[in-house]
Amino acid sequence: MTSVGGYTYCWSGRNDGHHLQGVAIVISNRLQPSVVEVTPVDERIMVLRLKLSFGFMSLIGVYAPTDVCILDVKEMFYAKLASVADRCPRQDIRIILGDFHAVSGCDRAGYEMSVCPHGSGADASTQNTIGVRPRAI
């Protein structure tokens, strides 16, 4: 963890000198006393657990494989993400956030509360679309 300008940067990534991949969660230094645990999983997933006044929150930061990655890489990423989310305590509020390299298109059916009416990226040829892997946590 590194603190700069009133914020703490928690990072998980490669340690081989290559500046590729990696995921970070940035929090205000005012929240630093609430941080219970930071768990770097790999260069694509990390978990930051916070103690709140009403319980705990697990923030799962992700950097998903791009659409051009082979299918096996993407499937392994989503399987690991599901496993990480399942390991978070059941009573925690779990929030998955980050870069999914996804487009939402303009079809909002089932996502009216999270996708604006204009959507993003009208390219229907991408496999990384919101809703491809729906899963309740």
DSSP file with accessible surface (Angstrom, degrees, kcal/mol):
  #  RESIDUE AA STRUCTURE BP1 BP2  ACC     N-H-->O    O-->H-N    N-H-->O    O-->H-N    TCO  KAPPA ALPHA  PHI   PSI    X-CA   Y-CA   Z-CA
    1    1 A M              0   0  131      0, 0.0     2,-0.4     0, 0.0     9,-0.2   0.000 360.0 360.0 360.0 142.2    0.0    0.0    0.0
    2    2 A T  E     -A    9   0A  88      7,-1.9     7,-3.6     2,-0.1     2,-0.5  -0.993 360.0-149.3-131.5 135.2    1.1    3.5   -0.8
    3    3 A S  E     +A    8   0A  76     -2,-0.4     2,-0.3     5,-0.3     5,-0.2  -0.923  25.4 159.8-108.1 128.9   -0.3    6.8    0.4
    4    4 A V  E >   -A    7   0A  87      3,-2.6     3,-1.5    -2,-0.5    -2,-0.1  -0.979  63.9  -8.2-146.6 130.1   -0.1    9.9   -1.8
    5    5 A G  T 3  S-     0   0   73     -2,-0.3     3,-0.1     1,-0.3    24,-0.0   0.799 129.2 -47.2  58.7  35.0   -2.2   13.1   -1.7
    6    6 A G  T 3  S+     0   0   37      1,-0.3    23,-2.7    22,-0.1    24,-0.4   0.561 120.0  98.0  86.2   7.3   -4.6   11.9    1.0
    7    7 A Y  E <   -AB   4  28A 118     -3,-1.5    -3,-2.6    21,-0.3     2,-0.5  -0.953  62.1-140.8-130.1 149.2   -5.4    8.6   -0.7
    8    8 A T  E     -AB   3  27A   2     19,-3.3    19,-2.4    -2,-0.3     2,-0.6  -0.934  14.4-151.6-109.9 129.8   -4.1    5.1   -0.1
    9    9 A Y  E     -AB   2  26A 100     -7,-3.6    -7,-1.9    -2,-0.5     2,-0.5  -0.899   7.4-167.8-104.5 118.1   -3.4    2.9   -3.2
   10   10 A C  E     - B   0  25A   0     15,-2.7    15,-2.3    -2,-0.6     2,-0.4  -0.928  17.6-174.1-104.8 128.0   -3.8   -0.9   -2.7
   11   11 A W  E     - B   0  24A 130     -2,-0.5     2,-0.4    13,-0.2    13,-0.2  -0.940  22.5-173.6-131.9 145.3   -2.3   -2.8   -5.6
   12   12 A S  E     + B   0  23A   7     11,-2.7    11,-2.6    -2,-0.4     2,-0.3  -0.991  38.9 104.6-134.7 124.5   -2.1   -6.4   -6.8
   13   13 A G        -     0   0   15     -2,-0.4     9,-0.1     9,-0.2     8,-0.1  -0.945  63.6 -31.5-171.7-165.4    0.0   -7.2   -9.9
   14   14 A R        -     0   0   69      6,-0.5     3,-0.1    -2,-0.3    28,-0.0  -0.351  31.3-167.0 -72.3 148.0    3.1   -8.6  -11.4
   15   15 A N        +     0   0  150      1,-0.1    -1,-0.1    -2,-0.1     4,-0.1   0.049  66.0  94.7-119.6  22.5    6.4   -8.4   -9.6
   16   16 A D  S    S-     0   0   85      2,-0.3    -1,-0.1     0, 0.0     3,-0.1   0.230 103.7-101.2-101.5  15.2    8.6   -9.4  -12.6
   17   17 A G  S    S+     0   0   61      1,-0.3     2,-0.5    -3,-0.1    -2,-0.0   0.323  86.4 121.7  86.3 -10.5    9.4   -5.8  -13.7
   18   18 A H        -     0   0  108      2,-0.1     2,-1.4     1,-0.1    -1,-0.3  -0.758  58.8-144.4 -87.3 130.5    6.9   -5.8  -16.5
   19   19 A H        +     0   0  190     -2,-0.5     2,-0.4    -3,-0.1    -1,-0.1  -0.470  58.6 120.4 -93.8  61.5    4.4   -3.0  -16.2
   20   20 A L        -     0   0  100     -2,-1.4    -6,-0.5     0, 0.0    -2,-0.1  -0.958  65.1  -7.0-123.3 145.8    1.5   -5.1  -17.7
   21   21 A Q        +     0   0   72     -2,-0.4    23,-0.1     1,-0.1     2,-0.1   0.074  67.8 140.5  59.8-178.6   -1.8   -6.0  -16.0
   22   22 A G        -     0   0   15     21,-1.6     2,-0.3    41,-0.2    -9,-0.2  -0.290  35.2-134.5 120.7 151.4   -2.5   -5.2  -12.4
   23   23 A V  E     -B   12   0A  11    -11,-2.6   -11,-2.7    19,-0.2     2,-0.3  -0.985  18.4-173.2-139.1 145.9   -5.5   -4.0  -10.4
   24   24 A A  E     -B   11   0A  52     -2,-0.3     2,-0.4   -13,-0.2   -13,-0.2  -0.978  16.1-155.1-139.9 152.9   -5.7   -1.3   -7.7
   25   25 A I  E     -B   10   0A  10    -15,-2.3   -15,-2.7    -2,-0.3     2,-0.5  -1.000  16.2-157.8-125.2 129.3   -8.3    0.1   -5.3
   26   26 A V  E     +B    9   0A  69     -2,-0.4     2,-0.3   -17,-0.2   -17,-0.2  -0.924  14.1 178.0-110.9 128.9   -7.8    3.6   -4.1
   27   27 A I  E     -B    8   0A  12    -19,-2.4   -19,-3.3    -2,-0.5     2,-0.1  -0.941  35.0 -99.5-129.0 153.8   -9.4    4.8   -0.8
   28   28 A S  E >>  -B    7   0A  22     -2,-0.3     3,-1.9   -21,-0.2     4,-0.5  -0.409  31.5-122.5 -64.8 143.5   -9.3    8.0    1.1
   29   29 A N  G >4 S+     0   0   59    -23,-2.7     3,-0.8     1,-0.3    -1,-0.1   0.771 111.7  68.9 -60.4 -22.7   -6.9    8.1    4.0
   30   30 A R  G 34 S+     0   0  213    -24,-0.4    -1,-0.3     1,-0.2     4,-0.1   0.791 100.4  47.7 -65.1 -27.1   -9.9    8.9    6.2
   31   31 A L  G X> S+     0   0   74     -3,-1.9     3,-2.1     1,-0.2     4,-0.6   0.568  83.9  96.6 -88.0  -9.9  -11.1    5.3    5.5
   32   32 A Q  G X< S+     0   0   57     -3,-0.8     3,-1.6    -4,-0.5    -1,-0.2   0.868  78.0  56.9 -51.9 -40.9   -7.7    3.7    6.3
   33   33 A P  G 34 S+     0   0  115      0, 0.0    -1,-0.3     0, 0.0    -2,-0.1   0.763 102.7  58.0 -64.0 -18.5   -8.7    2.8    9.9
   34   34 A S  G <4 S+     0   0   35     -3,-2.1    17,-2.9    -4,-0.1     2,-0.5   0.610  78.6 108.3 -84.1 -13.1  -11.6    0.9    8.5
   35   35 A V  E <<  +C   50   0B  27     -3,-1.6    15,-0.2    -4,-0.6     3,-0.1  -0.538  37.9 171.8 -71.5 120.0   -9.4   -1.4    6.4
   36   36 A V  E     -     0   0B  74     13,-3.0     2,-0.3    -2,-0.5    -1,-0.2   0.821  63.7  -2.4 -93.5 -39.1   -9.5   -4.8    7.9
   37   37 A E  E     -C   49   0B 101     12,-1.4    12,-3.1     2,-0.0     2,-0.5  -0.990  48.2-158.0-158.8 140.9   -7.7   -6.8    5.2
   38   38 A V  E     -C   48   0B  44     -2,-0.3    10,-0.2    10,-0.2    -3,-0.0  -0.996  17.0-172.5-121.7 122.1   -6.1   -6.4    1.8
   39   39 A T  E     -C   47   0B  49      8,-3.5     8,-2.2    -2,-0.5     2,-0.5  -0.896  10.1-159.4-120.5 100.4   -5.8   -9.6   -0.2
   40   40 A P  E     +C   46   0B  77      0, 0.0     6,-0.2     0, 0.0     3,-0.1  -0.685  13.3 177.6 -74.1 124.2   -3.9   -9.5   -3.5
   41   41 A V        -     0   0   42      4,-1.9     2,-0.2    -2,-0.5     5,-0.2   0.887  56.1 -52.2 -92.5 -55.2   -5.1  -12.6   -5.4
   42   42 A D  S    S-     0   0   31      3,-2.0    -1,-0.4   -30,-0.1     3,-0.3  -0.860  74.0 -60.5-162.2-163.3   -3.2  -12.1   -8.7
   43   43 A E  S    S+     0   0   65     -2,-0.2   -21,-1.6     1,-0.2   -29,-0.2   0.529 133.0  38.1 -74.7  -0.2   -2.6   -9.5  -11.4
   44   44 A R  S    S+     0   0   26      1,-0.2    19,-2.0   -23,-0.1     2,-0.4   0.547 114.9  43.4-122.6 -13.8   -6.3   -9.4  -12.2
   45   45 A I  E     + D   0  62B   0     -3,-0.3    -3,-2.0    17,-0.2    -4,-1.9  -0.998  51.4 162.1-140.8 138.8   -8.1   -9.7   -8.8
   46   46 A M  E     -CD  40  61B   0     15,-2.0    15,-2.1    -2,-0.4     2,-0.4  -0.972  21.6-143.7-147.8 159.1   -7.8   -8.3   -5.3
   47   47 A V  E     -CD  39  60B  14     -8,-2.2    -8,-3.5    -2,-0.3     2,-0.5  -0.992   8.4-171.3-128.0 134.1  -10.0   -7.9   -2.3
   48   48 A L  E     -CD  38  59B   0     11,-2.7    11,-3.3    -2,-0.4     2,-0.5  -0.995  12.4-158.8-122.6 121.5  -10.2   -5.0    0.2
   49   49 A R  E     -CD  37  58B  36    -12,-3.1   -13,-3.0    -2,-0.5   -12,-1.4  -0.893   8.2-168.1-107.4 129.9  -12.3   -5.7    3.3
   50   50 A L  E     -CD  35  57B   9      7,-3.1     7,-2.4    -2,-0.5     2,-0.6  -0.909  19.2-136.1-116.9 143.8  -13.7   -2.7    5.3
   51   51 A K  E     - D   0  56B  96    -17,-2.9     5,-0.2    -2,-0.4     2,-0.2  -0.871  31.6-176.1 -94.6 121.4  -15.3   -2.6    8.7
   52   52 A L  E >   - D   0  55B  35      3,-3.8     3,-1.2    -2,-0.6     0, 0.0  -0.678  41.6-101.3-111.6 171.6  -18.3   -0.3    8.6
   53   53 A S  T 3  S+     0   0  123      1,-0.3     3,-0.1    -2,-0.2    -1,-0.0   0.791 123.7  38.6 -65.0 -24.4  -20.7    0.9   11.3
   54   54 A F  T 3  S-     0   0  140      1,-0.2     2,-0.3     0, 0.0    -1,-0.3   0.274 130.6 -67.0-110.2   9.8  -23.3   -1.6   10.1
   55   55 A G  E <  S-D   52   0B  22     -3,-1.2    -3,-3.8     2,-0.0     2,-0.3  -0.999  72.9 -39.0 145.0-145.2  -21.0   -4.6    9.3
   56   56 A F  E     -D   51   0B  55     -2,-0.3    37,-2.4    35,-0.3     2,-0.4  -0.870  36.0-157.5-122.9 155.2  -18.4   -5.4    6.8
   57   57 A M  E     -De  50  93B  36     -7,-2.4    -7,-3.1    -2,-0.3     2,-0.6  -0.999   4.5-156.9-132.4 131.2  -17.9   -4.7    3.1
   58   58 A S  E     -De  49  94B   2     35,-3.2    37,-2.5    -2,-0.4     2,-0.6  -0.950   7.9-162.1-107.1 116.3  -15.7   -6.7    0.7
   59   59 A L  E     -De  48  95B  22    -11,-3.3   -11,-2.7    -2,-0.6     2,-0.7  -0.890   3.4-161.6 -96.6 122.3  -14.6   -4.7   -2.4
   60   60 A I  E     -De  47  96B   0     35,-3.3    37,-2.8    -2,-0.6     2,-0.4  -0.919   6.5-160.6-107.6 108.0  -13.4   -7.1   -5.1
   61   61 A G  E     -De  46  97B   1    -15,-2.1   -15,-2.0    -2,-0.7     2,-0.3  -0.748  14.2-175.9 -90.2 136.1  -11.3   -5.1   -7.7
   62   62 A V  E     -De  45  98B   2     35,-2.0    37,-1.9    -2,-0.4     2,-0.3  -0.943  30.6-167.1-134.2 154.0  -10.8   -6.7  -11.1
   63   63 A Y  E     - e   0  99B  67    -19,-2.0    37,-0.2    -2,-0.3   -41,-0.2  -0.869  32.5-154.2-133.5  95.9   -9.0   -6.2  -14.4
   64   64 A A        -     0   0    0     35,-3.0    10,-0.1    -2,-0.3    37,-0.0  -0.315  23.1 -94.1 -75.1 155.6  -10.7   -8.7  -16.7
   65   65 A P        -     0   0    0      0, 0.0    -1,-0.1     0, 0.0   -21,-0.0  -0.357  47.9-108.9 -62.7 148.0   -9.0  -10.2  -19.8
   66   66 A T    >   -     0   0   45      1,-0.1     3,-1.6    -3,-0.1     8,-0.1  -0.219  30.1 -99.6 -74.5 170.2   -9.8   -8.3  -23.0
   67   67 A D  T 3  S+     0   0   54      1,-0.3    -1,-0.1    34,-0.2    60,-0.1   0.779 120.2  60.3 -61.9 -26.6  -12.0   -9.6  -25.8
   68   68 A V  T 3  S+     0   0  135      2,-0.0    -1,-0.3     3,-0.0     3,-0.1   0.588  81.3 105.5 -83.1  -7.9   -9.0  -10.8  -27.8
   69   69 A C  S <  S-     0   0   35     -3,-1.6     5,-0.0     1,-0.1     0, 0.0  -0.368  85.9 -93.5 -66.4 151.9   -7.8  -13.2  -25.1
   70   70 A I    >>  -     0   0  116      1,-0.1     4,-1.7    -2,-0.0     3,-0.7  -0.309  34.5-112.9 -66.6 152.5   -8.4  -16.8  -25.7
   71   71 A L  H 3> S+     0   0   91      1,-0.2     4,-2.8     2,-0.2     5,-0.2   0.853 113.9  58.6 -57.1 -39.6  -11.6  -18.3  -24.3
   72   72 A D  H 3> S+     0   0  114      1,-0.2     4,-2.4     2,-0.2    -1,-0.2   0.888 104.8  50.9 -60.3 -38.5   -9.8  -20.5  -21.8
   73   73 A V  H <> S+     0   0   48     -3,-0.7     4,-2.2     2,-0.2    -1,-0.2   0.929 112.5  46.3 -64.5 -44.7   -8.1  -17.4  -20.2
   74   74 A K  H  X S+     0   0    1     -4,-1.7     4,-2.4     2,-0.2     5,-0.2   0.925 112.5  49.4 -64.7 -43.8  -11.4  -15.7  -19.8
   75   75 A E  H  X S+     0   0   92     -4,-2.8     4,-2.2     1,-0.2    -1,-0.2   0.904 110.8  50.1 -63.9 -39.3  -13.1  -18.7  -18.4
   76   76 A M  H  X S+     0   0  129     -4,-2.4     4,-2.5    -5,-0.2    -1,-0.2   0.905 110.0  51.9 -65.4 -39.2  -10.3  -19.2  -15.9
   77   77 A F  H  X S+     0   0   11     -4,-2.2     4,-2.7     2,-0.2    -2,-0.2   0.951 112.1  44.4 -60.3 -50.2  -10.6  -15.6  -14.8
   78   78 A Y  H  X S+     0   0   41     -4,-2.4     4,-2.3     1,-0.2    -1,-0.2   0.863 112.6  52.2 -67.9 -31.8  -14.4  -15.8  -14.3
   79   79 A A  H  X S+     0   0   63     -4,-2.2     4,-2.1    -5,-0.2    -1,-0.2   0.929 112.2  45.9 -66.7 -42.5  -14.0  -19.1  -12.4
   80   80 A K  H  X S+     0   0   89     -4,-2.5     4,-2.8     2,-0.2    -2,-0.2   0.916 111.3  52.6 -66.2 -40.9  -11.4  -17.5  -10.1
   81   81 A L  H  X S+     0   0   13     -4,-2.7     4,-2.6     1,-0.2     5,-0.2   0.929 109.4  49.1 -60.2 -43.6  -13.5  -14.4   -9.6
   82   82 A A  H  X S+     0   0   22     -4,-2.3     4,-2.4     1,-0.2    -1,-0.2   0.919 111.7  49.7 -61.8 -40.6  -16.5  -16.6   -8.6
   83   83 A S  H  X S+     0   0   49     -4,-2.1     4,-1.5     2,-0.2    -2,-0.2   0.918 111.0  48.6 -65.3 -42.7  -14.3  -18.5   -6.2
   84   84 A V  H  X S+     0   0    4     -4,-2.8     4,-0.7     1,-0.2     3,-0.3   0.934 112.4  48.6 -63.5 -44.9  -12.9  -15.3   -4.6
   85   85 A A  H >< S+     0   0    1     -4,-2.6     3,-0.9     1,-0.2    -2,-0.2   0.905 109.5  53.1 -62.9 -38.8  -16.5  -13.9   -4.2
   86   86 A D  H 3< S+     0   0   72     -4,-2.4    -1,-0.2     1,-0.2    -2,-0.2   0.797 103.7  57.2 -66.9 -28.1  -17.6  -17.1   -2.7
   87   87 A R  H 3< S+     0   0  160     -4,-1.5    -1,-0.2    -3,-0.3    -2,-0.2   0.648  83.8  99.9 -78.9 -15.0  -14.8  -16.9   -0.1
   88   88 A C  S << S-     0   0   11     -3,-0.9     6,-0.1    -4,-0.7   -30,-0.0  -0.479  94.8 -90.1 -67.8 141.8  -15.9  -13.5    1.2
   89   89 A P    >   -     0   0   43      0, 0.0     3,-1.5     0, 0.0    -1,-0.1  -0.250  32.7-126.3 -54.9 139.2  -17.9  -13.9    4.4
   90   90 A R  T 3  S+     0   0  173      1,-0.3     4,-0.1    -3,-0.1    -2,-0.1   0.815 107.4  55.3 -58.4 -34.4  -21.6  -14.3    3.7
   91   91 A Q  T 3  S+     0   0  142      2,-0.1   -35,-0.3   -34,-0.0    -1,-0.3   0.651  89.0 100.9 -78.4 -12.3  -22.7  -11.4    5.9
   92   92 A D  S <  S-     0   0    8     -3,-1.5     2,-0.5   -37,-0.1   -35,-0.2  -0.396  80.3-119.0 -69.8 146.1  -20.4   -9.0    4.0
   93   93 A I  E     -e   57   0B  74    -37,-2.4   -35,-3.2    -2,-0.1     2,-0.5  -0.767  37.2-153.6 -75.1 125.4  -21.7   -6.6    1.5
   94   94 A R  E     -e   58   0B  44     -2,-0.5     2,-0.5   -37,-0.2   -35,-0.2  -0.941  16.9-179.0-111.8 125.8  -19.8   -7.7   -1.6
   95   95 A I  E     -e   59   0B  68    -37,-2.5   -35,-3.3    -2,-0.5     2,-0.6  -0.989  12.0-158.5-125.4 124.3  -19.1   -5.3   -4.5
   96   96 A I  E     +e   60   0B  54     -2,-0.5     2,-0.3   -37,-0.2   -35,-0.2  -0.909  26.2 163.1-101.3 123.8  -17.3   -6.3   -7.6
   97   97 A L  E     +e   61   0B  66    -37,-2.8   -35,-2.0    -2,-0.6     2,-0.3  -0.951  15.9  73.8-140.0 156.0  -15.8   -3.3   -9.4
   98   98 A G  E    S-e   62   0B  51     -2,-0.3     2,-0.7   -37,-0.2   -35,-0.2  -0.953  79.7 -28.7 144.7-156.8  -13.2   -2.7  -12.0
   99   99 A D  E     +e   63   0B  72    -37,-1.9   -35,-3.0    -2,-0.3    -2,-0.1  -0.858  42.8 169.1-104.8 109.6  -12.5   -2.9  -15.7
  100  100 A F        -     0   0   59     -2,-0.7    -1,-0.1   -37,-0.2     3,-0.1   0.361  43.5-130.6 -98.4   4.3  -14.4   -5.7  -17.4
  101  101 A H        +     0   0   52      1,-0.2     2,-0.3   -35,-0.1   -34,-0.2   0.906  62.3 143.5  47.1  43.4  -13.5   -4.5  -20.9
  102  102 A A        -     0   0   35    -36,-0.1     2,-0.4    25,-0.1    27,-0.2  -0.740  46.9-147.3-114.6 159.8  -17.2   -4.9  -21.7
  103  103 A V  B     -f  129   0C  31     25,-1.5    27,-1.6    -2,-0.3    18,-0.2  -0.930   2.4-158.3-119.7 149.7  -19.7   -3.0  -23.7
  104  104 A S        -     0   0   26     16,-0.6     3,-0.4    -2,-0.4    17,-0.2   0.661  22.7-158.8-100.5 -17.6  -23.4   -2.8  -22.6
  105  105 A G  B     -G  120   0D  18     15,-2.8    15,-0.8    16,-0.4    -1,-0.2  -0.284  44.0 -71.7  64.7-159.9  -24.9   -2.0  -26.0
  106  106 A C  S    S+     0   0   84     13,-0.2     2,-0.8    16,-0.1    -1,-0.2   0.450 100.4 104.6-112.9  -2.3  -28.3   -0.4  -25.8
  107  107 A D        +     0   0  129     -3,-0.4     0, 0.0     1,-0.2     0, 0.0  -0.713  40.6 174.2 -83.3 110.6  -30.4   -3.4  -24.6
  108  108 A R    >   +     0   0   65     -2,-0.8     3,-3.5     9,-0.1     4,-0.4   0.390  20.5 144.9 -99.0   3.7  -31.1   -2.6  -20.9
  109  109 A A  T 3  S+     0   0   64      1,-0.3    -2,-0.1     2,-0.2     0, 0.0  -0.191  83.3   1.1 -51.6 116.3  -33.5   -5.4  -20.2
  110  110 A G  T 3  S+     0   0   65      1,-0.0    -1,-0.3     0, 0.0     3,-0.1   0.341 127.1  70.7  88.3  -9.5  -32.7   -6.4  -16.6
  111  111 A Y    X>  +     0   0   71     -3,-3.5     4,-2.1     1,-0.1     3,-1.8   0.063  52.5 125.0-125.5  25.2  -30.1   -3.7  -16.2
  112  112 A E  T 34 S+     0   0  100     -4,-0.4    -1,-0.1     1,-0.3    -3,-0.1   0.805  75.2  52.2 -58.4 -30.5  -32.2   -0.6  -16.1
  113  113 A M  T 34 S+     0   0  189      1,-0.2    -1,-0.3    -5,-0.1     3,-0.1   0.583 120.4  31.0 -83.7 -10.5  -30.8    0.5  -12.8
  114  114 A S  T <4 S+     0   0   90     -3,-1.8     2,-0.5     1,-0.2    -2,-0.2   0.551 109.2  62.7-125.3 -10.8  -27.1    0.2  -13.9
  115  115 A V  S  < S-     0   0   16     -4,-2.1    -1,-0.2    -7,-0.1    -4,-0.1  -0.978  76.9-129.0-121.3 127.9  -27.0    1.0  -17.7
  116  116 A C    >   -     0   0   69     -2,-0.5     3,-1.5     1,-0.1    -3,-0.1  -0.258  31.2-104.8 -69.0 161.1  -28.0    4.4  -19.0
  117  117 A P  T 3  S+     0   0   85      0, 0.0    -1,-0.1     0, 0.0    -9,-0.1   0.761 120.5  54.7 -59.9 -21.0  -30.5    4.5  -21.9
  118  118 A H  T 3  S-     0   0  153      1,-0.1   -13,-0.1     0, 0.0    -2,-0.0   0.649  90.6-167.2 -89.6 -14.9  -27.7    5.2  -24.4
  119  119 A G    <   -     0   0   17     -3,-1.5     2,-0.3   -13,-0.1   -13,-0.2  -0.069  20.6 -93.6  62.0-163.8  -25.6    2.2  -23.4
  120  120 A S  B    S+G  105   0D  60    -15,-0.8   -15,-2.8     1,-0.3   -16,-0.6  -0.992  83.7   9.7-149.4 145.0  -22.0    2.0  -24.5
  121  121 A G        -     0   0   40     -2,-0.3   -16,-0.4   -18,-0.2    -1,-0.3   0.950  56.0-153.9  53.5  90.3  -20.2    0.3  -27.5
  122  122 A A        +     0   0   89    -17,-0.1     2,-0.8    -3,-0.1    -1,-0.2   0.420  54.8 125.6 -75.6   6.4  -22.9   -0.8  -29.9
  123  123 A D    >   -     0   0   91      1,-0.2     3,-0.8   -18,-0.1   -20,-0.1  -0.515  38.4-174.9 -72.1 107.8  -20.6   -3.5  -31.2
  124  124 A A  T 3  S+     0   0   99     -2,-0.8    -1,-0.2     1,-0.2     5,-0.1   0.550  71.7  76.2 -80.6  -4.7  -22.6   -6.7  -30.9
  125  125 A S  T 3  S+     0   0   91      2,-0.0    -1,-0.2    -3,-0.0     2,-0.1   0.648  71.5 100.3 -84.0 -12.3  -19.6   -8.8  -32.1
  126  126 A T    <   -     0   0   18     -3,-0.8     3,-0.1     1,-0.1   -24,-0.0  -0.420  59.6-154.7 -73.7 146.8  -17.7   -8.6  -28.7
  127  127 A Q  S    S+     0   0  109      1,-0.2     2,-1.7    -2,-0.1    -1,-0.1   0.646  81.1  80.9 -90.1 -20.9  -17.9  -11.5  -26.3
  128  128 A N        +     0   0    2    -27,-0.2   -25,-1.5     4,-0.0     2,-0.3  -0.556  65.2 145.9 -86.5  75.5  -17.3   -9.3  -23.3
  129  129 A T  B >   -f  103   0C  48     -2,-1.7     3,-1.8   -27,-0.2     4,-0.3  -0.857  57.1-101.7-113.3 148.1  -20.8   -8.0  -22.9
  130  130 A I  T 3  S+     0   0   85    -27,-1.6   -19,-0.0    -2,-0.3    -2,-0.0  -0.475 109.5  29.5 -64.7 131.3  -22.6   -7.2  -19.7
  131  131 A G  T 3  S+     0   0   31     -2,-0.2    -1,-0.2     2,-0.1   -27,-0.0   0.304  83.2 110.9 101.6  -7.6  -24.9  -10.0  -18.8
  132  132 A V  S <  S+     0   0   68     -3,-1.8    -2,-0.1     1,-0.3    -4,-0.0   0.900  91.4  27.5 -66.1 -36.4  -23.0  -12.8  -20.5
  133  133 A R  S    S+     0   0   73     -4,-0.3    -1,-0.3     2,-0.1    -2,-0.1  -0.500  80.9 179.9-124.0  61.4  -22.1  -14.3  -17.1
  134  134 A P        +     0   0   96      0, 0.0     2,-0.3     0, 0.0    -4,-0.0  -0.422  10.5 163.9 -66.2 139.9  -25.0  -13.3  -14.7
  135  135 A R        -     0   0  117     -2,-0.1     2,-0.3     2,-0.0    -2,-0.1  -0.893  33.1-133.0-158.5 125.2  -24.4  -14.7  -11.3
  136  136 A A              0   0   96     -2,-0.3     0, 0.0     1,-0.0     0, 0.0  -0.579 360.0 360.0 -78.4 141.7  -26.0  -13.8   -7.9
  137  137 A I              0   0   79     -2,-0.3   -43,-0.1   -43,-0.1   -51,-0.0  -0.881 360.0 360.0-110.8 360.0  -23.6  -13.4   -5.1
